[in-house]
Amino acid sequence: MATRFETDSSGKVPTFALASYTLTLAPALGEVLLLRVDFAEDLAALQAERFHQVTFALSPAQALSIADGLQKAAEKLQALPPPGGHVN
C-alpha cells in the first residue's frame, strides 16, 4: 500500500525546512522522550530564522521505530545514483 500524504489545493505535498531539533528525556512524564522540531515555512523564513516549532512526546518504542525508519530511508537515498549523472 502506497503512503499517502496530505496535499494542498494544487495537489502538492507541503514541505517545511528543518531548522533544528532538540531531544530531551522527560522522566516527570513517565518513560517519555520529548522531541522538539524547529521548522521554517519557506526558504525566506529559514534565512530570516523565523521558525515554528512542534513538540512530540515519544515512547521509547516510537523513538526507536522512527530512528530505524530514518536510517533505512537515508541509506536507500544514499544508494541511488545521482540525478542525471553517472557514478564513477
Number of C-alpha atoms within 10 A of each C-alpha: 3 4 4 7 9 8 11 9 6 6 8 10 12 10 11 13 14 15 16 12 13 10 12 11 14 13 10 7 10 9 12 19 19 18 17 16 17 18 21 21 15 13 11 10 14 16 11 9 12 14 18 13 13 10 13 12 17 17 14 11 10 13 16 12 12 12 11 12 12 12 12 12 11 11 11 10 11 10 9 9 10 10 6 6 7 7 7 3
